[in-house]
Amino acid sequence: MTDPRRNAQATTPGRALIARLPAVRGRLTPDAPLQDLCWFRTGGPADVLFEPADAADLAQFIRQLDRDVPVTVLGLGSNVLVRDGGIAGVVVRLGARFRPVAVDGCRVEAGAGASGMQVATAARTAGLAGFEFLRGVPGTVGGAVAMNAGAYGQDTSDVLVEVQGVTPEGHLVRRAKAEIGFGYRQAPGAADLIVTAAVFEGRADDPGAIQDRMDRIAAEREASQPLRTRTTGSTFKNPPGDRRAWELIDRAGCRGLTRGHAQVSEKHCNFLINRESRASAADLEALGEEVRRRVAETFGVTLDWEIRRLGRPAPAVPPAHAPDNGPGSDPDTDQRGDRP
């Protein structure tokens, strides 16, 4: 007799897809949970999670992959919101093989999986300044390059020399900074790449002075951002000009606004929080859209998401029969916590 549970398992999206994928030296995991790989601790699974052995393994996989299979890259999960239905296709995560950081003179070469903190620390040890801002940038080198991440008056492009990566055709390439065309939170010349490594250049300085600057950045982050909560980096980009997203959000009355267990941070209102780790991705995204609506209505300014929203929503569930209490009866659509 056939066990129906085995049939159900065999027909999951991941198991159906994995049979079509090229052989690899790394690891392919079907129906892989992503919650624990993302700072929000929300979201559904990847159809298939691919952790390549090295850049050559990744390139060969991409080269042989059917073009109709979508590919998504996930770093530390510090700047993403994975939707509740998970991510279709293959999610590429660059593991330990992509984390080495090496210093040669004034140059630092880092794998795309290395964290900004790793790079800043290696540079400090070598007496190289210019990387201190990475102490305040959550995420990996690959993510920092892909979005030209920045903080405290500096951007990744300020110290970048070269990007290494894999093209959609599966070719390993190198691109100089001038080819990338960096802008505010964008790197159009690298948008087609899966970044595998980057080369940076700093300037000589005293390691103690560098550490002092890193400590000041760490203290400022601790004082101003909700680092002890389930959150990510900044939710929205600053609009053009001198305006700051958090100020517009605050003045639009959104500080502390909630939807379910999703909340706009009281401490820094350009951060969304997953309270008690019980918020759905749908609630977090809907709350962000409500913030955008209120800012647009109040100031005529459209805030652009800085967080990458990935994947598909959860399948629709038929509504339960419940009494209709009239307009405004949903307690989760417009609540604000009291400010301290």
RODO-2510 file (C-alpha; in nm, 4 decimals, decimal comma):
residues 340
     n   res          X          Y          Z
     1     m     0,0000     0,0000     0,0000
     2     t     0,1348     0,3461    -0,0925
     3     d     0,1843     0,5875     0,1933
     4     p     0,0058     0,9136     0,0908
     5     r     0,2505     1,1142     0,3015
     6     r     0,5343     0,9974     0,0794
     7     n     0,3419     1,1008    -0,2287
     8     a     0,2755     1,4426    -0,0788
     9     q     0,6423     1,4854    -0,0001
    10     a     0,7516     1,3709    -0,3452
    11     t     0,5313     1,6258    -0,5175
    12     t     0,6463     1,9380    -0,3320
    13     p     0,7628     2,2251    -0,5566
    14     g     1,1236     2,1786    -0,4471
    15     r     1,1363     1,8075    -0,5171
    16     a     0,9742     1,8595    -0,8555
    17     l     1,2293     2,1280    -0,9440
    18     i     1,5403     1,9598    -0,8088
    19     a     1,5073     1,6780    -1,0605
    20     r     1,5571     1,9351    -1,3380
    21     l     1,8650     2,1017    -1,1955
    22     p     2,2292     2,0520    -1,3030
    23     a     2,4652     1,8451    -1,0909
    24     v     2,6753     2,0500    -0,8480
    25     r     2,9663     2,0060    -0,6082
    26     g     2,7900     2,2178    -0,3509
    27     r     2,4572     2,1459    -0,1831
    28     l     2,1004     2,1564    -0,3174
    29     t     1,8185     2,1495    -0,0599
    30     p     1,4552     2,1203    -0,1730
    31     d     1,1789     2,3119     0,0068
    32     a     1,4362     2,4808     0,2303
    33     p     1,3062     2,6954     0,5189
    34     l     1,4351     3,0538     0,4987
    35     q     1,3003     3,2024     0,8225
    36     d     1,6168     3,1336     1,0197
    37     l     1,8304     3,2836     0,7407
    38     c     1,6551     3,6217     0,7549
    39     w     1,6644     3,8841     1,0280
    40     f     1,2858     3,9330     1,0282
    41     r     1,2409     3,5589     1,0980
    42     t     0,9423     3,5471     0,8630
    43     g     0,8602     3,4048     0,5229
    44     g     0,8096     3,0794     0,3422
    45     p     1,0630     2,8313     0,2006
    46     a     1,2781     2,8375    -0,1096
    47     d     1,1754     2,5837    -0,3723
    48     v     1,5455     2,4925    -0,3793
    49     l     1,8351     2,6392    -0,1808
    50     f     2,1739     2,6185    -0,3571
    51     e     2,4965     2,6631    -0,1595
    52     p     2,7776     2,6447    -0,4171
    53     a     3,1191     2,4983    -0,3378
    54     d     3,2976     2,7912    -0,5021
    55     a     3,2626     3,0467    -0,7814
    56     a     3,3352     2,7891    -1,0518
    57     d     3,0604     2,5618    -0,9181
    58     l     2,8172     2,8543    -0,9217
    59     a     2,9161     2,9544    -1,2755
    60     q     2,8714     2,6030    -1,4111
    61     f     2,5324     2,5703    -1,2415
    62     i     2,4078     2,8984    -1,3903
    63     r     2,5469     2,8086    -1,7317
    64     q     2,3586     2,4769    -1,7397
    65     l     2,0399     2,5948    -1,5692
    66     d     1,7197     2,6165    -1,7749
    67     r     1,6463     2,9821    -1,8453
    68     d     1,2900     2,9527    -1,7196
    69     v     1,4059     2,8789    -1,3634
    70     p     1,4228     3,1996    -1,1570
    71     v     1,7330     3,2637    -0,9454
    72     t     1,7393     3,4770    -0,6305
    73     v     2,0499     3,5614    -0,4263
    74     l     2,0295     3,5722    -0,0456
    75     g     2,3070     3,7021     0,1772
    76     l     2,2715     3,7447     0,5532
    77     g     1,9031     3,8248     0,5121
    78     s     1,9555     4,1591     0,6835
    79     n     1,7835     4,3688     0,4185
    80     v     1,5105     4,1414     0,2838
    81     l     1,1500     4,0522     0,3519
    82     v     1,0683     3,7027     0,2263
    83     r     0,6967     3,6736     0,1611
    84     d     0,4899     3,4050     0,3316
    85     g     0,4537     3,1888     0,0199
    86     g     0,8302     3,1491    -0,0143
    87     i     1,0534     3,2013    -0,3168
    88     a     1,0027     3,0222    -0,6467
    89     g     1,2956     2,8650    -0,8267
    90     v     1,6482     2,8561    -0,6867
    91     v     1,7776     3,0678    -0,3999
    92     v     2,1576     3,0994    -0,4053
    93     r     2,3304     3,1472    -0,0714
    94     l     2,7053     3,1975    -0,0643
    95     g     2,8443     3,0185     0,2399
    96     a     3,1785     2,9857     0,4178
    97     r     3,3806     2,9417     0,0983
    98     f     3,2819     3,2968     0,0026
    99     r     3,3766     3,4636     0,3319
   100     p     3,7581     3,4996     0,3269
   101     v     3,9014     3,8514     0,3573
   102     a     4,2616     3,9164     0,2502
   103     v     4,4694     4,2355     0,2749
   104     d     4,7488     4,3200     0,0318
   105     g     4,9013     4,6625     0,0824
   106     c     4,6201     4,9167     0,0736
   107     r     4,3804     4,6749    -0,0962
   108     v     4,1282     4,4401     0,0611
   109     e     3,9764     4,1494    -0,1307
   110     a     3,6647     4,0013     0,0255
   111     g     3,4332     3,7204    -0,0717
   112     a     3,0721     3,8169    -0,1326
   113     g     2,9636     3,6182     0,1728
   114     a     3,1866     3,8137     0,4118
   115     s     3,0069     4,0588     0,6398
   116     g     3,0756     4,4298     0,6415
   117     m     3,1972     4,3901     0,9985
   118     q     3,4554     4,1330     0,8850
   119     v     3,5911     4,3712     0,6232
   120     a     3,6037     4,6668     0,8616
   121     t     3,7838     4,4572     1,1259
   122     a     4,0405     4,3162     0,8808
   123     a     4,1112     4,6653     0,7489
   124     r     4,1536     4,8055     1,1002
   125     t     4,3980     4,5281     1,1926
   126     a     4,6008     4,6126     0,8817
   127     g     4,5901     4,9846     0,9578
   128     l     4,3642     5,0743     0,6644
   129     a     4,1094     5,3527     0,7045
   130     g     3,8009     5,4183     0,4934
   131     f     3,6100     5,1068     0,5914
   132     e     3,4833     5,2173     0,9316
   133     f     3,1332     5,2879     0,7969
   134     l     3,0916     4,9164     0,7227
   135     r     3,0735     4,8686     1,1008
   136     g     2,7293     5,0248     1,0673
   137     v     2,6157     4,8365     0,7562
   138     p     2,4422     4,5041     0,8243
   139     g     2,4781     4,2408     0,5559
   140     t     2,7381     4,0948     0,3241
   141     v     2,9873     4,2324     0,0742
   142     g     2,7713     4,1010    -0,2096
   143     g     2,4684     4,2864    -0,0822
   144     a     2,6671     4,6020    -0,0116
   145     v     2,7935     4,6089    -0,3706
   146     a     2,4549     4,5235    -0,5236
   147     m     2,2771     4,8145    -0,3530
   148     n     2,5729     5,0478    -0,2938
   149     a     2,5036     5,0243     0,0776
   150     g     2,6209     5,3081     0,2955
   151     a     2,6059     5,4777     0,6332
   152     y     2,7551     5,7697     0,8216
   153     g     2,8347     5,9717     0,5096
   154     q     3,0020     5,6954     0,3080
   155     d     2,8927     5,4469     0,0439
   156     t     3,0428     5,1178    -0,0702
   157     s     3,1380     5,2773    -0,4012
   158     d     3,3724     5,5179    -0,2177
   159     v     3,6192     5,2363    -0,1501
   160     l     3,5376     4,9866    -0,4265
   161     v     3,7948     4,9055    -0,6972
   162     e     3,6548     4,5971    -0,8692
   163     v     3,3638     4,3528    -0,8615
   164     q     3,3867     3,9830    -0,9466
   165     g     3,0782     3,7836    -1,0325
   166     v     2,8833     3,5427    -1,2480
   167     t     2,6748     3,6633    -1,5440
   168     p     2,3312     3,5231    -1,6372
   169     e     2,5112     3,3184    -1,9039
   170     g     2,7341     3,1585    -1,6404
   171     h     3,0570     3,3448    -1,7166
   172     l     3,2999     3,4566    -1,4459
   173     v     3,3794     3,8242    -1,5002
   174     r     3,5552     4,1191    -1,3399
   175     r     3,4184     4,4729    -1,3662
   176     a     3,5951     4,7908    -1,2621
   177     k     3,4190     5,0518    -1,0513
   178     a     3,3816     5,2802    -1,3552
   179     e     3,1761     5,0120    -1,5320
   180     i     2,9231     4,9861    -1,2495
   181     g     2,7742     5,3370    -1,2636
   182     f     2,6964     5,3603    -0,8929
   183     g     2,4184     5,5836    -0,7628
   184     y     2,2329     5,6262    -0,4353
   185     r     2,1502     5,2702    -0,3232
   186     q     2,1974     5,1340    -0,6731
   187     a     2,4657     4,9661    -0,8826
   188     p     2,3159     4,9258    -1,2318
   189     g     2,6343     4,7884    -1,3873
   190     a     2,6297     4,4978    -1,1432
   191     a     2,2552     4,4315    -1,1506
   192     d     2,2947     4,1304    -1,3793
   193     l     2,5701     3,9702    -1,1696
   194     i     2,5729     3,7286    -0,8829
   195     v     2,8575     3,9012    -0,7000
   196     t     3,1192     3,6531    -0,5754
   197     a     3,3928     3,8892    -0,4491
   198     a     3,5030     4,2501    -0,4453
   199     v     3,8292     4,4430    -0,4199
   200     f     3,8459     4,7612    -0,2123
   201     e     4,1145     5,0204    -0,1431
   202     g     4,1781     5,2121     0,1756
   203     r     4,4432     5,4466     0,3117
   204     a     4,7012     5,3978     0,5843
   205     d     4,6097     5,5111     0,9350
   206     d     4,6677     5,4206     1,2982
   207     p     4,4688     5,1082     1,3996
   208     g     4,3793     5,2668     1,7324
   209     a     4,2292     5,5732     1,5644
   210     i     4,0367     5,3487     1,3259
   211     q     3,9001     5,1460     1,6180
   212     d     3,7896     5,4650     1,7937
   213     r     3,5860     5,5654     1,4893
   214     m     3,4337     5,2178     1,4645
   215     d     3,3409     5,2309     1,8340
   216     r     3,1670     5,5662     1,7861
   217     i     2,9647     5,4242     1,4973
   218     a     2,8686     5,1203     1,7041
   219     a     2,7616     5,3388     1,9963
   220     e     2,5570     5,5664     1,7697
   221     r     2,3778     5,2677     1,6145
   222     e     2,3019     5,1224     1,9555
   223     a     2,1595     5,4541     2,0755
   224     s     1,9457     5,5300     1,7709
   225     q     1,8363     5,1989     1,6139
   226     p     1,6254     4,9052     1,7415
   227     l     1,9132     4,6575     1,7228
   228     r     1,7767     4,4296     1,9957
   229     t     1,4603     4,3451     1,8007
   230     r     1,3591     4,1388     1,4955
   231     t     1,4244     4,4013     1,2328
   232     t     1,6412     4,4719     0,9277
   233     g     1,8261     4,7707     0,7904
   234     s     1,6411     5,0881     0,6917
   235     t     1,2987     5,0170     0,5447
   236     f     1,2826     5,3060     0,2972
   237     k     1,5363     5,5042     0,0994
   238     n     1,5739     5,8720     0,1745
   239     p     1,3905     6,0767    -0,0906
   240     p     1,5869     6,3185    -0,3124
   241     g     1,7032     6,6396    -0,1516
   242     d     1,7686     6,7007     0,2147
   243     r     1,4624     6,5194     0,3483
   244     r     1,5013     6,2081     0,5605
   245     a     1,2604     5,9176     0,5398
   246     w     1,2340     5,8803     0,9182
   247     e     1,1346     6,2464     0,9622
   248     l     0,8553     6,2201     0,7056
   249     i     0,7325     5,8968     0,8630
   250     d     0,7344     6,0545     1,2082
   251     r     0,5552     6,3723     1,0952
   252     a     0,2943     6,1633     0,9119
   253     g     0,2018     6,0119     1,2489
   254     c     0,3391     5,6652     1,1859
   255     r     0,5780     5,6216     1,4774
   256     g     0,4605     5,3158     1,6684
   257     l     0,1954     5,2246     1,4081
   258     t     0,1098     4,8527     1,4124
   259     r    -0,0548     4,5853     1,2045
   260     g    -0,0904     4,2547     1,3833
   261     h     0,2526     4,1930     1,5378
   262     a     0,4301     4,4195     1,2885
   263     q     0,5243     4,7634     1,4199
   264     v     0,6967     5,0824     1,3122
   265     s     0,9803     5,1226     1,5609
   266     e     0,9349     5,3789     1,8375
   267     k     1,3113     5,4208     1,8572
   268     h     1,3760     5,4871     1,4862
   269     c     1,0693     5,4983     1,2678
   270     n     1,2447     5,3993     0,9446
   271     f     1,2645     5,0472     1,0893
   272     l     0,9887     4,7871     1,0966
   273     i     0,9816     4,5378     1,3834
   274     n     0,8544     4,1811     1,4088
   275     r     0,7233     4,1928     1,7655
   276     e     0,7640     3,8710     1,9626
   277     s     0,8658     3,7038     1,6333
   278     r     0,4943     3,6588     1,5592
   279     a     0,4372     3,8918     1,2628
   280     s     0,3683     3,7552     0,9168
   281     a     0,5556     3,8886     0,6180
   282     a     0,2185     4,0019     0,4818
   283     d     0,1591     4,2194     0,7889
   284     l     0,5073     4,3698     0,7697
   285     e     0,4654     4,4535     0,4019
   286     a     0,1129     4,5878     0,4481
   287     l     0,2330     4,8080     0,7342
   288     g     0,5111     4,9437     0,5153
   289     e     0,2606     5,0203     0,2394
   290     e     0,0390     5,2012     0,4890
   291     v     0,3374     5,4132     0,5938
   292     r     0,4054     5,4958     0,2268
   293     r     0,0389     5,5895     0,1768
   294     r     0,0330     5,8240     0,4746
   295     v     0,3589     5,9955     0,3806
   296     a     0,2384     6,0436     0,0223
   297     e    -0,0961     6,1787     0,1446
   298     t     0,0662     6,4162     0,3933
   299     f     0,3686     6,5409     0,1988
   300     g     0,3203     6,4363    -0,1641
   301     v     0,6394     6,2288    -0,1363
   302     t     0,6597     5,8653    -0,2485
   303     l     0,8965     5,6610    -0,0343
   304     d     1,0822     5,3835    -0,2158
   305     w     1,1447     5,0549    -0,0372
   306     e     1,5065     4,9931     0,0553
   307     i     1,4263     4,6472     0,1886
   308     r     1,4100     4,3881    -0,0903
   309     r     1,0729     4,2152    -0,0855
   310     l     1,1140     3,8667    -0,2292
   311     g     0,8893     3,5804    -0,3264
   312     r     0,5189     3,5157    -0,3454
   313     p     0,2377     3,5744    -0,0966
   314     a     0,0866     3,2844     0,0898
   315     p    -0,1991     3,1067    -0,0881
   316     a    -0,5352     3,2694    -0,0218
   317     v    -0,7364     3,1166     0,2596
   318     p    -1,1177     3,1305     0,2368
   319     p    -1,2457     3,3842     0,4906
   320     a    -1,4026     3,2472     0,8065
   321     h    -1,7627     3,3424     0,8770
   322     a    -1,7538     3,6093     1,1425
   323     p    -1,9938     3,8807     1,2555
   324     d    -1,9615     4,2098     1,0684
   325     n    -1,8992     4,4824     1,3218
   326     g    -1,8975     4,7544     1,0609
   327     p    -1,6261     4,9873     0,9287
   328     g    -1,3184     5,0312     1,1414
   329     s    -1,3784     4,7149     1,3389
   330     d    -1,0421     4,5558     1,2572
   331     p    -0,8164     4,6299     1,5562
   332     d    -0,5000     4,5553     1,3588
   333     t    -0,5330     4,8112     1,0801
   334     d    -0,4570     5,1321     1,2655
   335     q    -0,2963     5,1050     1,6064
   336     r    -0,0127     5,2966     1,7579
   337     g     0,1787     5,2109     2,0690
   338     d     0,2123     5,4869     2,3236
   339     r     0,5396     5,6746     2,2952
   340     p     0,7635     5,6712     2,5963
***
